Amino acid sequence: MAALLLLNRVSRTTSSISLHRVAGALGFDSLNAQIHGGRISGTLFRVRSLATLAEGASRFDEMVSVNQRKFYLLGGKGGVGKTSCAASLAVKFASHGHPTIVVSTDPAHSLSDSFSQDLSGGVLKPVQGVDSPLLALEITPEIMKDEIKRQTGDKSVKNMMDSMGLGMFAGELGDLNLEDMLNAASPGIDEIAAISKVLQFMEAPEYSRFTRIVFDTAPTGHTLRLLSLPDFYDSSISKITKLKKKITAAASAFKSVFGKKEIQQQELPNELDQLKERMEKVRNVFRDANTTEFVIVTIPTVMAINESSRLHASLRKENVPVHRLIVNQLLPQSESDCKFCSMRRKEQTRVLGLIQNDTELSGLKLIQSPLLDAEIRGVPALKFMGDLIWK
Ligand SMILES: Nc1ncnc2c1ncn2[C@@H]1O[C@H](COP(=O)(O)OP(=O)(O)OP(=O)(O)O)[C@@H](O)[C@H]1O
C-alpha cells in the first residue's frame, strides 16, 4: 500500500520503464501499472522466488536472431493462457527491435483486456508503452466481410459467364457466387478473415517492415480449420476453374460453328486462378519451417495435455512446424504448502511426467511458466511474464 501511495506521486510523464525501476527499488519484481490522467493504478508483483521455476528455456535467442519475417501462432485449449503468452511474446519481440504485429483470430477477443488498452475495431492499432513499433489487431469478421466484398466485387459465376457471352448457360449452374462459396464452405468467416489478413501482411508494402507477426489463435478446433482452409479452397477453386475451362472450350466450339469470333483465353476473367495462387501462398507459409512456428500452450492437467497431444498430431499431419510447448500456470515453489497446494503440486508433477511419456509431446521444447499471483494485464505485466517465459 505504501508503495502504491508513493507511486501515485510519480509525475504523469513517468514511463512504464522507469516505473519498473521504481518497483525494483522498492523490492518488488514488477509493476502492472497504468497511468490515467496522472494517476497510477496497478498491481505490484512479488514473485521473484518463482523465477527459478521457469527452467525450461524457450531458446528465445533462436526466435529473435533472424531478421527475415517470421510468423508465430500460439494455440491450445480455451483459457490456458494463449493470449497472455502471445501478447508477452509480441512485447518481447518489439523490445528486441523487431517491428511486430499481434493479431487475434479468436472471435472472443481478449487482446484489449490483456494489454489493458482499447485495441478493438478490426483495424491495426499501435500498442502504447512499447519501445519498438507494436501494432495489434482484433479481427472482426463483420468488418472483414465488408472488406472482402469490396476487394472481390461481384464475382458471381453468372457475371463471369455473361462477360464471356455465355449467359444462357448460367441458369444451369445457378447463381454460384464466389463469396457465397467461401461462406458456404463452413469453416467460418473468422478463418477466412484471418487468411485474408495473412495475405495482406504478406503482400501489402506498408506491412513489409514488420518482421514478426504473432497470432493469438482461437481454441483448438477453430485453429485446425484455419490451417486446413487453404487446402480446402485450393481444391474447390481447382474444380471451379476446370469447369470454367470446359465451358469456355464448349462455347468456342459453339461460336465457331455459327461463324462468331472465338473467345480468346487471355480475355477470360482469372480471379479464381489468382485466388488459388494466393491460397497456395498462405498454405505454403503455414508449412514453411523457415517462416512459421506454431507454439502449443497448455496447462498441467490431464485433459489439457491430452488435447495438446491431439493438437500436435493434427498439426504434424498438416505439416505445420511445432517445436515448443508452454506449460502455463504451474504452481510456484513454496516452502510451506497447505494441503490443497501440496495435492495440486503432486498432480502437476504427475502431469509433467505424462508429457515426458507422450509420443506427440515429448520431443517438444518444454517451457514452464509459473502461475502468477495477479492477473496479467498491461504492458509492464506482459513484459514481466515475457521475461519468465521467453528466455
Ligand atoms: N501464468 C499465469 N499466471 C496468472 N494468471 C494467468 C497466467 N496465464 C494466464 N493467466 C490469466 O488467465 C486468464 C486467461 O488467460 P488468457 O486470456 O491468456 O487465456 P486464453 O487461452 O487466451 O483464453 P481464451 O481461450 O478464452 O482466449 C487471464 O485472466 C490471464 O491473466
The ligand as an SDF file (V2000), in Angstrom:
LIG
                    3D

 31 33  0  0  0  0  0  0  0  0999 V2000
    0.6930  -17.7500  -15.6980 N   0  0  0  0  0  0  0  0  0  0  0  0
   -0.3760  -17.1080  -15.3070 C   0  0  0  0  0  0  0  0  0  0  0  0
   -0.4980  -16.6520  -14.0400 N   0  0  0  0  0  0  0  0  0  0  0  0
   -1.5910  -15.9750  -13.6350 C   0  0  0  0  0  0  0  0  0  0  0  0
   -2.6470  -15.7150  -14.4220 N   0  0  0  0  0  0  0  0  0  0  0  0
   -2.5890  -16.1600  -15.7000 C   0  0  0  0  0  0  0  0  0  0  0  0
   -1.4610  -16.8650  -16.2170 C   0  0  0  0  0  0  0  0  0  0  0  0
   -1.7000  -17.1500  -17.5240 N   0  0  0  0  0  0  0  0  0  0  0  0
   -2.9010  -16.6420  -17.8070 C   0  0  0  0  0  0  0  0  0  0  0  0
   -3.4450  -16.0570  -16.7220 N   0  0  0  0  0  0  0  0  0  0  0  0
   -4.7600  -15.4160  -16.6150 C   0  0  0  0  0  0  0  0  0  0  0  0
   -5.7390  -16.3770  -17.0220 O   0  0  0  0  0  0  0  0  0  0  0  0
   -6.7840  -15.7440  -17.7400 C   0  0  0  0  0  0  0  0  0  0  0  0
   -6.9260  -16.3820  -19.1400 C   0  0  0  0  0  0  0  0  0  0  0  0
   -5.7270  -16.1190  -19.8380 O   0  0  0  0  0  0  0  0  0  0  0  0
   -5.7220  -15.8380  -21.4180 P   0  0  0  0  0  0  0  0  0  0  0  0
   -6.8120  -14.8940  -21.7990 O   0  0  0  0  0  0  0  0  0  0  0  0
   -4.3380  -15.5160  -21.7800 O   0  0  0  0  0  0  0  0  0  0  0  0
   -6.1140  -17.3140  -21.9150 O   0  0  0  0  0  0  0  0  0  0  0  0
   -6.6180  -17.7870  -23.3670 P   0  0  0  0  0  0  0  0  0  0  0  0
   -6.1290  -19.1760  -23.5300 O   0  0  0  0  0  0  0  0  0  0  0  0
   -6.2020  -16.8050  -24.3810 O   0  0  0  0  0  0  0  0  0  0  0  0
   -8.1740  -17.7510  -23.1510 O   0  0  0  0  0  0  0  0  0  0  0  0
   -9.3380  -17.8880  -24.2930 P   0  0  0  0  0  0  0  0  0  0  0  0
   -9.2700  -19.2830  -24.7960 O   0  0  0  0  0  0  0  0  0  0  0  0
  -10.5760  -17.5900  -23.5000 O   0  0  0  0  0  0  0  0  0  0  0  0
   -9.0000  -16.8530  -25.3300 O   0  0  0  0  0  0  0  0  0  0  0  0
   -6.4380  -14.2670  -17.7880 C   0  0  0  0  0  0  0  0  0  0  0  0
   -7.0860  -13.6290  -16.7420 O   0  0  0  0  0  0  0  0  0  0  0  0
   -4.9310  -14.2320  -17.5560 C   0  0  0  0  0  0  0  0  0  0  0  0
   -4.4860  -13.0280  -16.9660 O   0  0  0  0  0  0  0  0  0  0  0  0
  1  2  1  0
  2  3  1  0
  2  7  2  0
  3  4  2  0
  4  5  1  0
  5  6  2  0
  6  7  1  0
  6 10  1  0
  7  8  1  0
  8  9  2  0
  9 10  1  0
 10 11  1  0
 11 12  1  0
 11 30  1  0
 12 13  1  0
 13 14  1  0
 13 28  1  0
 14 15  1  0
 15 16  1  0
 16 17  2  0
 16 18  1  0
 16 19  1  0
 19 20  1  0
 20 21  2  0
 20 22  1  0
 20 23  1  0
 23 24  1  0
 24 25  2  0
 24 26  1  0
 24 27  1  0
 28 29  1  0
 28 30  1  0
 30 31  1  0
M  END
$$$$
